[in-house]
Amino acid sequence: MELDRRQLDRILSMDDESFALLARTIAEAAGANKMKTEMLLSNPELLKRRISGLTAEEARALIDSAGKEKSEAILRLLRERGVDIGR
């Protein structure tokens, strides 16, 4: 199953606290800079708006750009939270 708009909207509909926790976990799995992550998460609504503009294909490409090992960790985290985007 591929990432679709419904699944992306599910992530975006999370309350800010849950969304931030998921985003931090994904960022950590991807090896993102913690300071930059916290800057982005200082305004979860803005981040959600930016993400909402992505197509499913763009979101998938963004995840894949982290490299195979990291993208698999991100996908696993999403599945654990009920968002199965397949592989």
Phi, psi and omega per residue, in radians:
M1 nan 2.371 -3.139
E2 -1.644 2.744 3.059
L3 -1.076 2.222 3.106
D4 -2.130 3.028 -3.081
R5 -1.048 -0.662 -3.141
R6 -1.052 -0.760 -3.129
Q7 -1.213 -0.687 3.102
L8 -1.142 -0.718 3.099
D9 -1.111 -0.567 3.101
R10 -1.079 -0.746 3.091
I11 -1.130 -0.778 -3.092
L12 -1.196 -0.373 -3.128
S13 -1.500 -0.047 3.105
M14 -1.097 2.624 3.028
D15 -1.119 2.768 -3.029
D16 -0.989 -0.695 -3.116
E17 -1.148 -0.804 3.125
S18 -1.151 -0.716 3.116
F19 -1.072 -0.797 -3.132
A20 -1.098 -0.717 3.114
L21 -1.090 -0.796 3.106
L22 -1.097 -0.777 -3.126
A23 -1.109 -0.706 3.096
R24 -1.097 -0.745 -3.128
T25 -1.114 -0.761 3.114
I26 -1.139 -0.769 3.134
A27 -1.059 -0.712 3.109
E28 -1.122 -0.762 3.126
A29 -1.101 -0.556 -3.134
A30 -1.454 -0.169 -3.136
G31 1.398 0.435 -3.118
A32 -1.229 2.738 3.089
N33 -1.165 2.181 -3.076
K34 -1.099 -0.688 -3.127
M35 -1.129 -0.768 3.120
K36 -1.148 -0.662 3.103
T37 -1.049 -0.823 -3.130
E38 -1.143 -0.604 3.079
M39 -1.098 -0.798 3.121
L40 -1.095 -0.676 -3.083
L41 -1.419 -0.076 3.088
S42 -1.184 -0.307 3.087
N43 -2.357 1.376 -3.071
P44 -1.040 -0.558 3.133
E45 -1.137 -0.700 3.096
L46 -1.120 -0.784 3.119
L47 -1.074 -0.739 3.100
K48 -1.074 -0.711 3.116
R49 -1.098 -0.721 3.119
R50 -1.114 -0.774 -3.137
I51 -1.156 -0.657 -3.102
S52 -1.096 -0.386 3.113
G53 -1.384 -0.161 3.138
L54 -1.383 2.519 2.952
T55 -1.408 2.890 3.091
A56 -1.028 -0.672 -3.140
E57 -1.147 -0.702 3.119
E58 -1.168 -0.684 3.101
A59 -1.109 -0.754 3.117
R60 -1.099 -0.765 3.130
A61 -1.107 -0.654 3.103
L62 -1.095 -0.784 3.101
I63 -1.099 -0.795 -3.118
D64 -1.121 -0.470 -3.103
S65 -1.176 -0.242 3.128
A66 -1.298 -0.168 -3.082
G67 1.714 2.786 -3.011
K68 -1.013 -0.918 -3.073
E69 -1.095 -0.805 -3.120
K70 -1.214 -0.692 -3.138
S71 -1.158 -0.600 3.077
E72 -1.139 -0.674 3.092
A73 -1.137 -0.710 3.110
I74 -1.117 -0.812 3.133
L75 -1.063 -0.691 3.113
R76 -1.094 -0.767 3.113
L77 -1.069 -0.741 3.123
L78 -1.122 -0.758 3.109
R79 -1.062 -0.719 3.121
E80 -1.062 -0.434 3.134
R81 -1.757 0.271 3.026
G82 1.507 0.235 3.104
V83 -1.989 1.656 -3.117
D84 -1.615 1.896 -3.137
I85 -1.854 0.190 2.985
G86 1.155 3.128 3.079
R87 -2.926 nan nan
